[in-house]
Amino acid sequence: MPSTLVAVVDDHEVVREGVRLVSMTSQADVKLVGSASSVPDLLDQLGRDPENPALTAQGAKRIECEVVLLDLSLNDLSRPAANVELLRAAGMKVLIFSIGENAALIREALRAGALGLVRKSDPLEHAIEEARNIAEGKPVITKELAAAIDGDVEFSRASLSPREQETLRLYASGFAQVQVARRMGIKQSAVKTNIDRIREKYARVGRPAPTKIDLRIRAIEDGLVEPTADITTAEKHL
């Protein structure tokens, strides 16, 4: 399995150096490809066009990156949402890397598309492992993340019907649409229609879920799927 390509944005040099050292010795098989005190500096390191991060800057060498560990309180006074949006535009997933005490900043980053949170007080090895999980499509749910979601009125439930909830529970647990259809005794086209409606409902309450990973995260947030649930777990409820 190839190494996960990770970068870190933090304005404390000692933190960035710690991530670098741990990435070199971690058993999680990651490679640190960038380290900067701000998101614009990181994008510059990775050879991205500042006007359109999805593109390579003229004359620059493009360096690929899968996951960015992002501190929420940077000295350049940038907003978490703006930073997350820039990184996502560059095709990178974002893992919040913070002391975890400012729930408002966490919620702002989540609404912009961050996929999880790790605390700086945890061992750096844990942050590296969770970056690997994010790259593999596994959500990172912590008590701090759950508390931030619970305290945000914008993270309202999508008012899914019982049939839509069951569709989401199975689909978010890892079943393919054809498998969901077989287990629910409905046509695959009906499953697709349910999933489309689920996405529309989440989008209406400000919680977009354009990908299957996003839907799994929404299902976990709403208590339909346990963070550790997989197909085997889902089958036990059938």
C-alpha positions as YAML, in Angstrom:
chain: A
units: angstrom
residues:
- id: 1
  name: MET
  ca: [0.00, 0.00, 0.00]
- id: 2
  name: PRO
  ca: [1.47, 3.41, -0.96]
- id: 3
  name: SER
  ca: [2.29, 5.96, 1.70]
- id: 4
  name: THR
  ca: [-0.36, 8.52, 2.63]
- id: 5
  name: LEU
  ca: [0.76, 12.01, 1.58]
- id: 6
  name: VAL
  ca: [0.27, 14.41, 4.49]
- id: 7
  name: ALA
  ca: [1.01, 18.08, 5.18]
- id: 8
  name: VAL
  ca: [0.66, 20.25, 8.28]
- id: 9
  name: VAL
  ca: [-0.30, 23.90, 8.72]
- id: 10
  name: ASP
  ca: [0.58, 25.26, 12.15]
- id: 11
  name: ASP
  ca: [2.25, 28.51, 13.17]
- id: 12
  name: HIS
  ca: [4.35, 26.85, 15.87]
- id: 13
  name: GLU
  ca: [7.60, 25.56, 14.44]
- id: 14
  name: VAL
  ca: [8.04, 23.07, 17.25]
- id: 15
  name: VAL
  ca: [4.70, 21.47, 16.35]
- id: 16
  name: ARG
  ca: [5.59, 21.23, 12.67]
- id: 17
  name: GLU
  ca: [8.96, 19.71, 13.55]
- id: 18
  name: GLY
  ca: [7.27, 17.21, 15.84]
- id: 19
  name: VAL
  ca: [4.94, 16.12, 13.05]
- id: 20
  name: ARG
  ca: [7.93, 15.75, 10.72]
- id: 21
  name: LEU
  ca: [9.83, 13.53, 13.16]
- id: 22
  name: VAL
  ca: [6.83, 11.37, 13.99]
- id: 23
  name: SER
  ca: [5.93, 10.92, 10.32]
- id: 24
  name: MET
  ca: [9.43, 9.53, 9.74]
- id: 25
  name: THR
  ca: [9.04, 6.88, 12.44]
- id: 26
  name: SER
  ca: [5.30, 6.20, 12.39]
- id: 27
  name: GLN
  ca: [4.04, 2.72, 11.57]
- id: 28
  name: ALA
  ca: [1.04, 4.30, 9.84]
- id: 29
  name: ASP
  ca: [3.09, 4.60, 6.62]
- id: 30
  name: VAL
  ca: [2.73, 8.31, 5.89]
- id: 31
  name: LYS
  ca: [4.96, 10.77, 4.07]
- id: 32
  name: LEU
  ca: [5.12, 14.44, 5.07]
- id: 33
  name: VAL
  ca: [5.11, 16.44, 1.84]
- id: 34
  name: GLY
  ca: [4.55, 19.94, 3.21]
- id: 35
  name: SER
  ca: [4.88, 22.00, 6.38]
- id: 36
  name: ALA
  ca: [3.94, 25.67, 6.70]
- id: 37
  name: SER
  ca: [2.66, 28.36, 9.05]
- id: 38
  name: SER
  ca: [-0.22, 29.34, 6.76]
- id: 39
  name: VAL
  ca: [-2.36, 27.80, 4.06]
- id: 40
  name: PRO
  ca: [-1.09, 30.13, 1.29]
- id: 41
  name: ASP
  ca: [2.48, 29.19, 2.21]
- id: 42
  name: LEU
  ca: [1.62, 25.49, 2.06]
- id: 43
  name: LEU
  ca: [-0.06, 25.85, -1.32]
- id: 44
  name: ASP
  ca: [3.05, 27.66, -2.56]
- id: 45
  name: GLN
  ca: [5.24, 24.81, -1.29]
- id: 46
  name: LEU
  ca: [3.07, 22.32, -3.12]
- id: 47
  name: GLY
  ca: [3.28, 24.27, -6.36]
- id: 48
  name: ARG
  ca: [-0.35, 25.38, -6.52]
- id: 49
  name: ASP
  ca: [-1.73, 28.43, -8.28]
- id: 50
  name: PRO
  ca: [-2.79, 30.95, -5.57]
- id: 51
  name: GLU
  ca: [-5.76, 32.07, -7.68]
- id: 52
  name: ASN
  ca: [-6.92, 28.52, -8.41]
- id: 53
  name: PRO
  ca: [-5.40, 25.93, -6.02]
- id: 54
  name: ALA
  ca: [-6.59, 23.08, -8.22]
- id: 55
  name: LEU
  ca: [-4.05, 24.16, -10.84]
- id: 56
  name: THR
  ca: [-0.27, 24.03, -10.82]
- id: 57
  name: ALA
  ca: [1.44, 27.40, -10.49]
- id: 58
  name: GLN
  ca: [3.32, 28.52, -13.58]
- id: 59
  name: GLY
  ca: [6.85, 27.19, -13.54]
- id: 60
  name: ALA
  ca: [6.33, 25.30, -10.28]
- id: 61
  name: LYS
  ca: [6.75, 21.63, -9.48]
- id: 62
  name: ARG
  ca: [3.44, 20.17, -8.34]
- id: 63
  name: ILE
  ca: [3.57, 18.06, -5.18]
- id: 64
  name: GLU
  ca: [0.56, 15.90, -4.42]
- id: 65
  name: CYS
  ca: [-1.00, 15.87, -0.95]
- id: 66
  name: GLU
  ca: [-3.95, 13.86, 0.33]
- id: 67
  name: VAL
  ca: [-4.58, 15.13, 3.86]
- id: 68
  name: VAL
  ca: [-3.71, 18.37, 5.66]
- id: 69
  name: LEU
  ca: [-3.51, 18.68, 9.44]
- id: 70
  name: LEU
  ca: [-4.87, 22.20, 9.93]
- id: 71
  name: ASP
  ca: [-4.59, 24.33, 13.04]
- id: 72
  name: LEU
  ca: [-7.65, 26.57, 13.43]
- id: 73
  name: SER
  ca: [-6.04, 29.58, 15.14]
- id: 74
  name: LEU
  ca: [-3.22, 30.89, 12.98]
- id: 75
  name: ASN
  ca: [-1.18, 34.05, 13.41]
- id: 76
  name: ASP
  ca: [-2.23, 35.37, 10.01]
- id: 77
  name: LEU
  ca: [-5.78, 35.71, 11.45]
- id: 78
  name: SER
  ca: [-7.25, 33.67, 8.60]
- id: 79
  name: ARG
  ca: [-10.65, 32.10, 9.12]
- id: 80
  name: PRO
  ca: [-10.98, 28.30, 9.38]
- id: 81
  name: ALA
  ca: [-13.66, 28.18, 6.69]
- id: 82
  name: ALA
  ca: [-11.51, 30.08, 4.19]
- id: 83
  name: ASN
  ca: [-8.54, 27.81, 4.86]
- id: 84
  name: VAL
  ca: [-10.57, 24.62, 4.56]
- id: 85
  name: GLU
  ca: [-12.15, 25.83, 1.32]
- id: 86
  name: LEU
  ca: [-8.73, 26.64, -0.18]
- id: 87
  name: LEU
  ca: [-7.38, 23.21, 0.71]
- id: 88
  name: ARG
  ca: [-10.46, 21.41, -0.57]
- id: 89
  name: ALA
  ca: [-10.23, 23.39, -3.82]
- id: 90
  name: ALA
  ca: [-6.71, 22.01, -4.12]
- id: 91
  name: GLY
  ca: [-8.13, 18.49, -3.84]
- id: 92
  name: MET
  ca: [-6.95, 17.86, -0.28]
- id: 93
  name: LYS
  ca: [-8.88, 16.48, 2.67]
- id: 94
  name: VAL
  ca: [-8.71, 18.42, 5.92]
- id: 95
  name: LEU
  ca: [-8.25, 17.09, 9.43]
- id: 96
  name: ILE
  ca: [-8.64, 19.70, 12.18]
- id: 97
  name: PHE
  ca: [-5.51, 19.77, 14.34]
- id: 98
  name: SER
  ca: [-6.34, 21.85, 17.39]
- id: 99
  name: ILE
  ca: [-6.51, 22.12, 21.15]
- id: 100
  name: GLY
  ca: [-10.22, 21.54, 20.57]
- id: 101
  name: GLU
  ca: [-11.50, 24.15, 23.01]
- id: 102
  name: ASN
  ca: [-13.17, 26.57, 20.58]
- id: 103
  name: ALA
  ca: [-16.31, 24.81, 19.43]
- id: 104
  name: ALA
  ca: [-17.30, 27.73, 17.19]
- id: 105
  name: LEU
  ca: [-14.10, 27.41, 15.15]
- id: 106
  name: ILE
  ca: [-14.57, 23.65, 14.92]
- id: 107
  name: ARG
  ca: [-18.12, 24.09, 13.64]
- id: 108
  name: GLU
  ca: [-16.94, 26.67, 11.12]
- id: 109
  name: ALA
  ca: [-14.32, 24.27, 9.78]
- id: 110
  name: LEU
  ca: [-16.81, 21.39, 9.65]
- id: 111
  name: ARG
  ca: [-19.34, 23.42, 7.70]
- id: 112
  name: ALA
  ca: [-16.59, 24.25, 5.21]
- id: 113
  name: GLY
  ca: [-15.83, 20.56, 4.72]
- id: 114
  name: ALA
  ca: [-13.27, 19.43, 7.31]
- id: 115
  name: LEU
  ca: [-13.62, 15.70, 7.91]
- id: 116
  name: GLY
  ca: [-12.55, 15.24, 11.53]
- id: 117
  name: LEU
  ca: [-10.57, 16.50, 14.49]
- id: 118
  name: VAL
  ca: [-7.53, 15.43, 16.46]
- id: 119
  name: ARG
  ca: [-6.34, 17.17, 19.60]
- id: 120
  name: LYS
  ca: [-2.86, 18.59, 19.93]
- id: 121
  name: SER
  ca: [-2.76, 17.19, 23.46]
- id: 122
  name: ASP
  ca: [-2.92, 13.65, 22.06]
- id: 123
  name: PRO
  ca: [0.29, 11.90, 20.98]
- id: 124
  name: LEU
  ca: [1.37, 13.04, 17.52]
- id: 125
  name: GLU
  ca: [1.37, 9.39, 16.46]
- id: 126
  name: HIS
  ca: [-2.40, 9.48, 16.88]
- id: 127
  name: ALA
  ca: [-2.71, 12.50, 14.56]
- id: 128
  name: ILE
  ca: [-0.65, 10.72, 11.92]
- id: 129
  name: GLU
  ca: [-2.76, 7.57, 12.21]
- id: 130
  name: GLU
  ca: [-5.99, 9.55, 11.89]
- id: 131
  name: ALA
  ca: [-4.64, 11.35, 8.82]
- id: 132
  name: ARG
  ca: [-4.18, 7.92, 7.29]
- id: 133
  name: ASN
  ca: [-7.75, 7.02, 8.23]
- id: 134
  name: ILE
  ca: [-9.09, 10.21, 6.62]
- id: 135
  name: ALA
  ca: [-7.19, 9.40, 3.43]
- id: 136
  name: GLU
  ca: [-8.82, 5.94, 3.42]
- id: 137
  name: GLY
  ca: [-12.28, 7.42, 3.81]
- id: 138
  name: LYS
  ca: [-12.78, 6.65, 7.48]
- id: 139
  name: PRO
  ca: [-14.38, 9.41, 9.57]
- id: 140
  name: VAL
  ca: [-12.64, 10.68, 12.70]
- id: 141
  name: ILE
  ca: [-15.25, 11.24, 15.40]
- id: 142
  name: THR
  ca: [-14.17, 12.49, 18.84]
- id: 143
  name: LYS
  ca: [-16.07, 13.76, 21.87]
- id: 144
  name: GLU
  ca: [-14.91, 17.29, 21.06]
- id: 145
  name: LEU
  ca: [-16.26, 16.95, 17.54]
- id: 146
  name: ALA
  ca: [-19.54, 15.53, 18.80]
- id: 147
  name: ALA
  ca: [-19.87, 18.35, 21.34]
- id: 148
  name: ALA
  ca: [-19.28, 20.97, 18.65]
- id: 149
  name: ILE
  ca: [-21.96, 19.38, 16.48]
- id: 150
  name: ASP
  ca: [-24.44, 19.06, 19.36]
- id: 151
  name: GLY
  ca: [-24.00, 22.74, 20.20]
- id: 152
  name: ASP
  ca: [-24.67, 23.97, 16.68]
- id: 153
  name: VAL
  ca: [-28.29, 24.66, 15.73]
- id: 154
  name: GLU
  ca: [-27.24, 24.50, 12.06]
- id: 155
  name: PHE
  ca: [-26.43, 20.82, 12.50]
- id: 156
  name: SER
  ca: [-30.12, 20.02, 12.58]
- id: 157
  name: ARG
  ca: [-31.42, 16.65, 11.56]
- id: 158
  name: ALA
  ca: [-32.39, 16.28, 7.95]
- id: 159
  name: SER
  ca: [-35.85, 14.88, 8.86]
- id: 160
  name: LEU
  ca: [-35.32, 11.66, 6.97]
- id: 161
  name: SER
  ca: [-38.21, 9.26, 6.60]
- id: 162
  name: PRO
  ca: [-37.87, 5.78, 8.18]
- id: 163
  name: ARG
  ca: [-37.20, 4.30, 4.72]
- id: 164
  name: GLU
  ca: [-34.55, 6.95, 4.02]
- id: 165
  name: GLN
  ca: [-32.93, 6.34, 7.39]
- id: 166
  name: GLU
  ca: [-32.69, 2.62, 6.69]
- id: 167
  name: THR
  ca: [-31.26, 3.29, 3.23]
- id: 168
  name: LEU
  ca: [-28.66, 5.62, 4.70]
- id: 169
  name: ARG
  ca: [-27.75, 3.23, 7.53]
- id: 170
  name: LEU
  ca: [-27.04, 0.38, 5.12]
- id: 171
  name: TYR
  ca: [-25.36, 2.52, 2.45]
- id: 172
  name: ALA
  ca: [-23.20, 4.36, 5.00]
- id: 173
  name: SER
  ca: [-22.17, 1.03, 6.54]
- id: 174
  name: GLY
  ca: [-20.50, 0.05, 3.30]
- id: 175
  name: PHE
  ca: [-23.14, -1.74, 1.24]
- id: 176
  name: ALA
  ca: [-23.35, -0.99, -2.47]
- id: 177
  name: GLN
  ca: [-26.67, 0.27, -3.83]
- id: 178
  name: VAL
  ca: [-27.54, -3.11, -5.31]
- id: 179
  name: GLN
  ca: [-26.90, -4.76, -1.92]
- id: 180
  name: VAL
  ca: [-29.03, -2.18, -0.13]
- id: 181
  name: ALA
  ca: [-31.86, -2.85, -2.60]
- id: 182
  name: ARG
  ca: [-31.63, -6.61, -2.03]
- id: 183
  name: ARG
  ca: [-31.71, -6.27, 1.75]
- id: 184
  name: MET
  ca: [-34.59, -3.78, 1.73]
- id: 185
  name: GLY
  ca: [-36.57, -5.70, -0.88]
- id: 186
  name: ILE
  ca: [-36.81, -2.76, -3.25]
- id: 187
  name: LYS
  ca: [-35.46, -1.89, -6.70]
- id: 188
  name: GLN
  ca: [-31.98, -0.45, -7.06]
- id: 189
  name: SER
  ca: [-33.54, 2.59, -8.76]
- id: 190
  name: ALA
  ca: [-35.55, 3.19, -5.58]
- id: 191
  name: VAL
  ca: [-32.36, 3.08, -3.52]
- id: 192
  name: LYS
  ca: [-30.77, 5.66, -5.81]
- id: 193
  name: THR
  ca: [-33.86, 7.86, -5.50]
- id: 194
  name: ASN
  ca: [-33.71, 7.58, -1.70]
- id: 195
  name: ILE
  ca: [-30.02, 8.53, -1.67]
- id: 196
  name: ASP
  ca: [-30.69, 11.51, -3.94]
- id: 197
  name: ARG
  ca: [-33.47, 12.68, -1.59]
- id: 198
  name: ILE
  ca: [-31.22, 12.17, 1.45]
- id: 199
  name: ARG
  ca: [-28.53, 14.34, -0.14]
- id: 200
  name: GLU
  ca: [-31.09, 17.01, -0.98]
- id: 201
  name: LYS
  ca: [-32.39, 17.07, 2.61]
- id: 202
  name: TYR
  ca: [-28.91, 17.35, 4.10]
- id: 203
  name: ALA
  ca: [-28.05, 20.11, 1.65]
- id: 204
  name: ARG
  ca: [-31.17, 22.06, 2.68]
- id: 205
  name: VAL
  ca: [-30.07, 22.15, 6.33]
- id: 206
  name: GLY
  ca: [-26.55, 23.25, 5.44]
- id: 207
  name: ARG
  ca: [-24.92, 19.83, 5.75]
- id: 208
  name: PRO
  ca: [-24.03, 18.84, 2.19]
- id: 209
  name: ALA
  ca: [-23.08, 15.22, 1.53]
- id: 210
  name: PRO
  ca: [-22.01, 14.90, -2.10]
- id: 211
  name: THR
  ca: [-19.93, 11.73, -1.61]
- id: 212
  name: LYS
  ca: [-20.46, 8.38, 0.09]
- id: 213
  name: ILE
  ca: [-17.85, 9.34, 2.70]
- id: 214
  name: ASP
  ca: [-19.82, 12.51, 3.47]
- id: 215
  name: LEU
  ca: [-23.02, 10.47, 3.83]
- id: 216
  name: ARG
  ca: [-21.27, 8.13, 6.28]
- id: 217
  name: ILE
  ca: [-20.18, 11.12, 8.35]
- id: 218
  name: ARG
  ca: [-23.73, 12.52, 8.37]
- id: 219
  name: ALA
  ca: [-25.08, 9.11, 9.42]
- id: 220
  name: ILE
  ca: [-22.59, 8.99, 12.30]
- id: 221
  name: GLU
  ca: [-23.41, 12.54, 13.35]
- id: 222
  name: ASP
  ca: [-27.14, 11.70, 13.46]
- id: 223
  name: GLY
  ca: [-26.67, 8.45, 15.34]
- id: 224
  name: LEU
  ca: [-27.73, 6.17, 12.49]
- id: 225
  name: VAL
  ca: [-24.32, 4.48, 12.28]
- id: 226
  name: GLU
  ca: [-21.70, 3.86, 14.94]
- id: 227
  name: PRO
  ca: [-18.23, 5.23, 14.12]
- id: 228
  name: THR
  ca: [-16.85, 1.68, 14.08]
- id: 229
  name: ALA
  ca: [-19.79, 0.16, 12.18]
- id: 230
  name: ASP
  ca: [-19.15, -1.85, 9.05]
- id: 231
  name: ILE
  ca: [-21.11, -4.27, 6.87]
- id: 232
  name: THR
  ca: [-20.93, -7.04, 9.49]
- id: 233
  name: THR
  ca: [-22.37, -4.71, 12.13]
- id: 234
  name: ALA
  ca: [-25.14, -3.58, 9.80]
- id: 235
  name: GLU
  ca: [-26.16, -7.16, 9.01]
- id: 236
  name: LYS
  ca: [-26.82, -7.83, 12.68]
- id: 237
  name: HIS
  ca: [-29.66, -5.30, 12.57]
- id: 238
  name: LEU
  ca: [-31.40, -6.93, 9.62]
...
